[in-house]
Each structure stands twice: as structure tokens, then as C-alpha cells.
Amino acid sequence: MWSRRWRALAVGLAVMAGAGLSSGCAAQGRSAPDGTITVWSLENLTPRMEATKKVVAAFEKETGVRVRLVGVDEGQLPQLIMSAAAAGTLPDVIGGVPLASAWQMYTNGLLDTAAAGKVVDALSPATFNGNALKLTADGATRLAVPSDAWLQILVYRKDLFAKAGLPAPDTYDAMLNAAKTLNAGGVSGISLATDPSDVFTQQSFEDLALANDCELVGSGGAVGLGSPQCGRAFDTYDKLAADYGAAGTQTVDSTRATYFAGRSAMIVWSTFLLDELAGLRADALPSCPECAKDPGFLAANSGIVTSLKGPDAAKPAQFGEIASWVISKTAETAPAERFVQYMMSTGYEGWFGMAAEGKIPVRDGTPEEPGKYRKAWRASDIGVDTREPMQSAYSAELLDALAAGVGDMRRWGITQGQGALVGATLGELPLPKAVGAMTSGQIPPGEAARQAAEEVAALRKSLQ
């Protein structure tokens, strides 16, 4: 679901980026206050909508503010925003908004940045993860109120690593050595995405690229994919996927299936894998030979790396996504601010608790109880067909690493103010296309980097 939603969103972002939408395109203005706000939620799956309705009902009872809650498919968000902006019917608040969408709305002048800033100030910026605040701001301008995050993680068979005397694969060299060593006996060294038509491939590549300080654009705005750091990233990805990965095109589903079957020693995926890895989702159960007698075998014998480091980087980096609450330019300001503040305080545990493995809270607690929300997150149940507290399924050390990983999170183009370009690349997929051609042996890594750089440069020019 995570990757498919991103795929659909990518196309919509490309449309939105090319539309040149701005707040001046339509008659925009705040509606007369009526004590009712419209809230769109991208958490539109039925169980999550039901969980959100409970929180909203409590808010209405406490405040007297009426809420029209509307579930919105993430892939349709850009088109819905364009239509609503043109008609002057933007919702007051949107929840679960990914970074690229938040930046696109900001670029198009559709956000009340002052209102978002007031909410964060009221809650105390010191209670938020500092990196989450940075990624959702344009300098001193606050785009959104960051809510939760998922991380891209590297999961590995710690039993196989221990038997071979290998260290945790948290660097390029350690990953390459482990993939080469363990690529034997019907087991691939790694499950790594190579599908040229899937955003998941770009997410996986960006994770490794950022680890080596490879950037989509440099500080001056020029495309940076031709840098030596990016060259090494392409070369390393090619070695891992082509030399030590499973044969054929690898997708979001096949990578998971290969690792769950015990046929790969490592996998790059998102934290949404965690409930499935623990055997808590019936349609995606681990199927390794040992799993038939012990459903928890794979989880017990898997280690997890959050931040990776390449040889050209000064420190490790982490790819992931931050979801936020945004307040629209035409919102009924006071109740909208009150609602978002409620969802980040009284209603916060109900919000991130609906899918805790993929909704790591970026607000640790309150000034009075600094660790309140992190503690509640650990105790949250995860799973679909079977539910279990996350702190029972996984170690305290891992949960600490996941929470800390948000602080190392970086994203291509976001802090350089290139949110529109990021959205365009997610729509046109120049990186997955280059990676797919490279890992299938059609072109060498250097040519893949060159082609990707040329296509990104063309996208950047089309946005000017």
C-alpha cells in the first residue's frame, strides 16, 4: 500500500508541478466563520478512518467545533487540491501530507504558514524533533506542523551475519562485503529494487545515495547527480543489485517476498515492513523454511540498520518520509489551529497509534512530560490480523534507533527549496529508469548517472 500510494501521488505531483497553480489563479478568500471546518485525511483506509473519527468526535465534544472529515486518497491529492483551489473550496486542514506535497502547496501559495507557525509555537518547538521541523520549513517560514515519520531501513539476517563473522551492514563497504560473502547456496546477497516504473526504486536509491552525500541538486540549485559522490552511489547500487541481488526486475513485492522466503540476506524496505516481519499480517507472512514451525523466526533473527554511511560522507544519513498537518490559505484560522493543536496533543496517541510501525511520532512529549508520546508509541499495538504491542515484538534498542533515525533523515531537494523538482522526478521517474537500465546490464553506472542528470536538468528547466 505504501509504495502504490506513492506511485499514484508521484503522477499527481508531476501534473501539479506543471500546472503553475498559484493562489492568484482563482478567487481566494476566507469563508465566513461558521464554527465548522473541513479536514481531509490521507489516512483513508477504513480502520484508520474509524480511528480518526473517534479522535475527531472527542475534539468536537471538547471544543464545540464541528468537523467535516473526508478521507482522501494520497494519489489523488494534487488533482483535488488543484480543483479545490480553482473553485475556492480548499479544505481548512489536511492531515498526513508528505513533504513533496507540502512543499508543492507552499510553492503555489496555498498554505497559511503563519497559522502553522502559531501551532508549533503553542506546542513548544523544543518538544519536536529538530530535523522534522527543519524539513517542514523554508528558513524561518513554517510550512506545516510535522506529525509522524516512516524510515527506509536495511533489514539483515543477523544469524547469517554472525555465522560468517560479518559486522552490521551500516556502511557501503560492509554492505558490499556481506552481499558478496552471503550470495551463495540459493541465497541472494540482498533484495534491492530495480523496477524502472516504480517510485520504490527511487526511494531505495535515494537512501543509499544520501548515505554517500550524493544530492539531487547542489546548494546553488544545479543538478548534482554528476558528482563523484553520486558516481560512487550508482556504482555501489549496481554491484549490490546486479551482482549480488536476485535475478530479474525486483519490485516492492518481490523484494519482500524474497527476504521473507529466506532467500536473501538483506533487504532495503520501509518501517511498514515491521508488522509483517513479526508475522502479524496474514496476507504477507514470512515463509522461510524455519518459519513454518516458528512464525517469529525471521523477526528474531533479523537485525535492522537505520542510518547508512558511504565513504565520501562525513556522517551517516537516513531516507524517510515526514507526514504533516497543513492549514490552507483560506482556512477558518482559529478553529483550524485549534484542531491541529489538539491532534498533536490530546489526540496525538490516537493518530500515530493507528499504524505505529509507519507513524513514528516526531513530537516526543510535552514540556511537562518530555517523553510522553515516545513512551506511548512504544506501547502501541501493531499488526493487521494479529495485534501486538510494538515493544513486545521488537527490542528497546531497535525502537530507540527508529526514533533517533528521524534526526538523521535527509531528503533530496527539500532543504534546497526544490520541492517542485522533487515532485516532478517522482512523476517522471528518471532515477528508476536509469537504475533499471543499469542493473539489467544495458548501460554502465557512469552512463546511468549521466542520463539521470540530463533528465532531471530538463525537468528543472521545464519548471522555471
C-alpha positions in Angstrom: 0.0 0.0 0.0 2.8 2.4 0.9 4.6 2.1 -2.4 1.4 2.1 -4.5 0.1 5.3 -2.8 3.5 6.9 -3.6 3.3 5.8 -7.2 -0.1 7.4 -7.7 1.0 10.5 -5.8 4.0 10.9 -8.0 1.9 11.2 -11.1 -0.3 13.8 -9.5 2.7 15.8 -8.3 4.1 16.0 -11.8 0.7 17.3 -13.0 0.6 19.8 -10.2 4.1 21.0 -10.8 3.4 21.6 -14.4 0.2 23.4 -13.9 1.8 26.5 -12.4 -1.1 26.8 -10.0 -0.9 29.8 -7.7 -3.2 31.5 -5.2 -3.8 34.2 -7.8 -5.4 31.8 -10.3 -8.8 31.8 -8.5 -10.8 34.0 -6.2 -9.3 33.0 -2.9 -10.6 34.2 0.4 -11.6 33.0 3.8 -15.1 31.9 4.2 -17.3 33.5 6.9 -16.7 31.8 10.3 -19.4 29.2 11.0 -17.7 27.1 13.6 -17.3 24.2 11.1 -14.0 23.1 9.5 -13.4 20.7 6.7 -10.5 18.3 7.3 -9.0 16.0 4.6 -7.1 13.0 5.9 -4.8 10.9 3.7 -5.2 8.1 6.2 -8.2 7.0 4.3 -8.1 3.2 4.9 -11.3 2.1 6.7 -9.7 1.1 10.0 -7.7 4.4 10.1 -10.7 6.5 9.3 -12.6 4.8 12.1 -9.7 5.6 14.5 -9.6 9.2 13.3 -13.3 9.6 13.7 -13.0 8.7 17.4 -10.4 11.4 17.9 -12.4 13.9 16.0 -15.6 13.1 18.0 -13.7 13.8 21.2 -12.4 17.1 19.8 -15.9 18.2 18.8 -17.3 17.4 22.2 -14.5 19.3 24.0 -14.4 22.4 21.8 -17.9 22.7 20.1 -16.2 23.0 16.8 -17.8 20.8 14.1 -15.5 18.8 11.7 -16.3 17.5 8.3 -13.8 14.6 8.0 -13.1 13.5 4.4 -10.8 10.6 3.6 -8.7 11.4 0.5 -6.5 9.0 -1.5 -3.0 10.2 -1.4 -2.6 9.7 -5.2 -5.5 12.0 -5.9 -4.3 14.8 -3.6 -2.6 17.0 -6.1 -5.6 17.0 -8.5 -8.1 17.5 -5.7 -6.0 20.5 -4.4 -5.9 22.0 -7.9 -9.6 21.7 -8.4 -10.4 23.0 -4.9 -8.1 25.9 -5.3 -9.6 26.9 -8.6 -13.1 26.7 -7.1 -12.1 28.5 -3.9 -13.1 25.4 -1.8 -9.9 24.3 -0.3 -10.3 22.3 3.0 -9.3 24.1 6.2 -6.8 21.3 7.2 -5.2 18.3 5.6 -3.5 15.6 7.6 -0.9 13.0 6.6 0.7 15.3 3.9 4.1 14.1 2.7 7.0 16.5 2.2 6.8 16.9 -1.5 3.1 17.8 -1.4 3.6 20.2 1.4 6.3 22.0 -0.5 4.3 22.0 -3.7 1.3 23.6 -1.9 3.7 26.1 -0.3 5.3 26.9 -3.7 1.8 27.5 -5.1 0.8 29.9 -2.3 -1.9 27.7 -0.8 -0.7 27.4 2.8 -1.3 29.5 5.8 2.3 29.4 7.1 1.6 31.8 9.9 -1.1 29.6 11.3 1.2 26.5 11.2 3.9 28.5 13.0 1.5 29.6 15.7 0.6 25.9 16.4 4.2 24.8 16.7 4.9 27.8 19.0 1.9 26.9 21.2 3.0 23.3 21.5 6.7 24.4 22.1 9.2 23.8 19.3 11.5 22.1 21.8 9.1 19.2 22.1 9.5 18.4 18.3 12.3 16.6 16.6 14.6 19.4 15.3 15.2 17.8 11.9 11.5 17.3 11.3 11.0 21.0 11.9 13.8 21.8 9.5 12.4 19.7 6.7 9.0 21.3 7.0 10.2 24.9 7.0 11.6 27.3 4.4 14.1 29.1 6.6 12.1 30.9 9.2 8.8 30.2 7.4 6.9 27.2 8.8 5.1 25.3 6.0 3.4 22.6 8.1 3.2 21.0 11.6 5.2 17.8 11.3 3.4 14.8 12.8 5.0 11.5 12.2 7.5 9.6 10.0 8.4 6.4 8.4 12.0 5.4 7.7 13.7 3.4 5.0 15.6 0.7 6.7 18.1 -2.1 5.9 17.0 -5.4 7.4 19.5 -8.2 7.5 19.8 -11.8 8.7 21.9 -11.4 11.8 22.1 -15.1 12.3 23.8 -15.5 8.9 26.0 -12.5 9.6 27.1 -13.9 12.9 27.9 -17.3 11.4 30.1 -15.6 8.7 31.7 -13.2 11.3 30.3 -10.1 9.5 29.7 -6.8 11.1 26.3 -5.0 10.8 25.9 -3.6 7.2 25.9 0.1 8.1 28.5 1.3 5.6 29.0 0.8 1.8 32.0 -1.5 2.4 30.2 -3.6 5.0 27.1 -4.0 2.7 29.2 -4.9 -0.3 31.3 -7.4 1.6 28.3 -9.0 3.2 26.4 -9.2 -0.1 29.3 -10.9 -1.8 30.0 -13.3 1.1 26.4 -14.4 1.6 25.5 -14.6 -2.1 25.6 -18.4 -2.2 23.6 -21.6 -1.7 20.4 -20.3 -3.1 20.5 -17.1 -1.0 21.0 -13.7 -2.7 23.2 -11.2 -1.0 20.5 -8.5 -1.0 16.9 -7.8 -2.1 17.1 -4.3 -3.7 14.6 -2.6 -6.0 15.3 -2.3 -9.7 11.9 -1.7 -11.2 12.2 1.3 -13.7 8.5 2.1 -13.3 8.2 2.3 -9.5 8.9 5.1 -7.1 10.1 2.5 -4.6 13.2 2.2 -6.7 13.9 5.9 -6.4 13.3 5.7 -2.6 15.7 2.8 -2.3 18.4 4.5 -4.5 18.0 7.8 -2.7 18.5 6.0 0.6 21.9 4.8 -0.5 22.8 8.0 -2.4 22.2 10.2 0.6 24.4 7.9 2.7 27.3 8.9 0.4 26.4 12.6 0.3 25.0 12.4 -3.2 22.5 15.2 -3.7 19.8 15.7 -6.4 20.7 19.4 -6.6 23.6 21.3 -5.1 23.3 24.4 -2.8 23.2 26.7 -5.9 20.3 24.8 -7.5 22.3 23.0 -10.2 21.7 19.3 -10.7 24.2 17.3 -8.6 23.9 13.8 -10.0 27.2 14.1 -11.9 29.2 14.5 -8.7 31.9 11.9 -7.6 29.7 11.0 -4.6 26.8 10.2 -6.9 29.1 8.2 -9.2 30.1 6.0 -6.4 26.4 5.7 -5.3 25.4 4.4 -8.8 28.4 2.0 -8.9 27.6 0.6 -5.5 23.9 0.2 -6.2 24.8 -1.6 -9.4 27.2 -4.0 -7.7 24.6 -4.8 -4.9 21.6 -5.3 -7.2 23.2 -6.7 -10.3 26.0 -8.8 -8.9 24.6 -10.0 -5.6 20.8 -9.5 -5.9 18.1 -11.8 -7.2 17.8 -12.2 -10.9 15.2 -10.2 -12.9 13.4 -6.9 -12.2 12.9 -6.5 -8.4 9.8 -4.7 -7.2 8.4 -3.6 -3.9 6.6 -7.0 -3.6 9.3 -9.3 -4.9 12.0 -7.9 -2.6 9.8 -8.5 0.4 8.8 -12.0 -0.8 12.4 -13.0 -1.4 13.5 -11.9 2.1 10.5 -13.4 3.8 11.2 -16.7 2.0 14.7 -16.8 3.5 16.3 -16.4 0.0 18.2 -13.1 0.6 20.5 -11.9 3.4 19.4 -8.3 3.3 16.6 -6.1 2.2 16.0 -2.4 1.8 12.4 -1.5 2.7 10.4 0.8 4.9 9.4 0.5 8.5 5.9 -0.6 7.2 7.7 -4.0 6.9 7.8 -4.4 10.7 4.4 -5.7 11.4 4.6 -8.1 8.5 8.1 -9.3 9.6 6.7 -10.1 13.0 4.0 -12.3 11.4 1.1 -10.0 12.3 -0.4 -9.7 8.8 -2.0 -12.8 7.3 -1.5 -11.9 3.6 2.2 -11.2 4.0 3.6 -13.8 6.4 7.3 -14.8 6.5 7.6 -18.1 4.6 11.2 -19.2 5.3 11.8 -22.9 5.9 12.2 -22.3 9.7 9.1 -20.0 9.8 6.7 -23.0 9.4 7.5 -24.2 12.9 8.4 -20.8 14.3 6.4 -17.8 12.8 8.7 -15.5 14.8 11.9 -16.9 13.5 12.6 -14.3 10.9 11.9 -11.4 13.2 14.0 -12.9 15.9 16.9 -13.4 13.5 16.8 -10.1 11.7 18.8 -7.0 12.6 17.9 -3.5 11.4 20.1 -0.7 10.3 18.6 2.8 10.1 21.3 5.3 9.0 23.9 4.3 6.4 27.3 5.8 5.6 29.2 5.9 2.4 33.0 6.5 2.1 32.6 10.1 0.8 30.2 11.2 3.5 31.2 12.8 6.8 28.3 11.2 8.7 25.5 8.6 8.3 22.2 9.6 6.6 18.7 8.3 6.6 16.0 8.4 4.0 12.4 8.5 5.0 9.1 10.5 4.9 7.6 13.0 7.3 3.8 13.4 7.3 2.4 16.7 8.4 -0.7 18.7 9.2 -1.1 21.7 6.8 -3.5 24.6 7.2 -4.8 26.1 4.0 -4.6 29.8 3.0 -8.4 30.0 3.1 -8.9 28.2 6.4 -11.1 29.4 9.2 -8.0 30.1 11.2 -8.8 29.9 14.8 -10.7 26.5 14.7 -8.2 25.1 12.2 -5.3 26.0 14.5 -7.2 24.6 17.5 -7.8 21.3 15.7 -4.2 20.7 14.6 -3.0 21.6 18.1 -5.5 19.0 19.5 -4.3 16.3 17.1 -0.7 17.0 18.2 -1.6 16.8 21.9 -4.7 15.2 23.3 -5.5 13.3 20.1 -1.9 12.5 19.2 -1.7 9.0 20.5 -4.9 8.0 18.6 -3.4 9.4 15.4 0.0 7.7 15.4 -1.3 4.6 17.2 -3.3 3.6 14.1 -0.2 2.4 12.3 2.7 2.9 14.7 5.3 1.0 12.6 4.9 3.6 9.9 4.0 6.6 12.1 6.9 7.3 14.3 6.0 10.4 16.3 8.2 13.4 15.7 6.9 15.1 18.9 8.5 13.3 21.9 6.2 14.7 24.6 5.1 17.9 26.2 7.0 20.4 28.2 5.6 18.9 31.4 6.1 15.2 30.2 9.1 15.3 27.8 8.9 11.5 26.9 5.1 11.0 26.9 4.5 10.3 23.3 7.6 8.3 22.6 6.6 6.0 25.5 3.1 5.7 24.2 4.4 4.9 20.7 6.4 2.0 22.1 3.3 0.6 23.7 1.1 1.0 20.6 -0.2 -2.2 19.0 1.0 -3.1 15.5 -0.4 -5.6 13.1 -3.5 -6.3 11.0 -4.9 -9.8 11.6 -3.0 -10.1 14.9 -2.2 -7.2 17.1 0.8 -7.0 19.5 2.5 -4.1 21.3 5.5 -2.9 19.3 7.7 -3.1 22.4 6.8 -6.8 22.7 7.6 -7.5 19.1 10.9 -5.6 18.9 13.7 -4.7 21.3 14.1 -1.4 23.1 17.4 -0.8 21.2 15.6 -1.0 17.9 12.8 1.3 18.9 15.5 3.8 20.1 17.2 3.5 16.8 14.0 4.1 14.8 13.1 7.2 16.9 16.7 8.5 16.6 16.7 7.9 12.8 14.3 10.8 12.3 17.1 13.0 13.4 19.4 11.7 10.6 16.7 11.9 7.9 17.6 13.8 4.8 15.7 14.3 1.5 16.8 15.3 -1.9 16.0 18.9 -2.8 13.8 19.7 0.1 16.2 21.9 2.2 17.4 23.4 -1.1 13.9 24.7 -1.8 13.4 22.4 -4.7 10.2 20.7 -3.6 8.6 21.2 -7.1 11.5 19.5 -8.7 11.3 16.6 -6.3 7.6 16.2 -7.1 8.4 16.2 -10.9 11.1 13.5 -10.5 8.6 11.3 -8.6 6.2 11.7 -11.6 8.7 11.2 -14.4 10.9 8.7 -12.6 14.3 9.5 -14.3 16.2 7.8 -11.5 14.3 4.5 -11.6 14.6 4.4 -15.4 18.4 4.9 -15.1 18.7 2.3 -12.3 16.6 -0.2 -14.2 18.7 0.1 -17.3 21.9 0.0 -15.3 21.1 -3.1 -13.2 19.8 -5.0 -16.2 23.2 -4.5 -18.0 22.0 -2.1 -20.7 24.2 0.7 -19.6 27.2 1.1 -17.1 26.9 3.1 -13.9 28.5 6.2 -15.3 26.1 6.4 -18.2 23.2 5.8 -15.8 24.3 8.8 -13.7 24.7 10.9 -16.9 21.3 10.0 -18.2 19.6 10.7 -14.9 21.3 14.0 -14.5 20.2 15.1 -18.0 16.6 14.2 -17.4 16.5 15.9 -14.0 18.1 19.0 -15.6 15.4 19.0 -18.3 12.7 18.7 -15.6 14.2 21.6 -13.7 14.2 23.8 -16.8 10.5 22.9 -17.5 9.6 24.2 -14.1 11.2 27.6 -14.5 
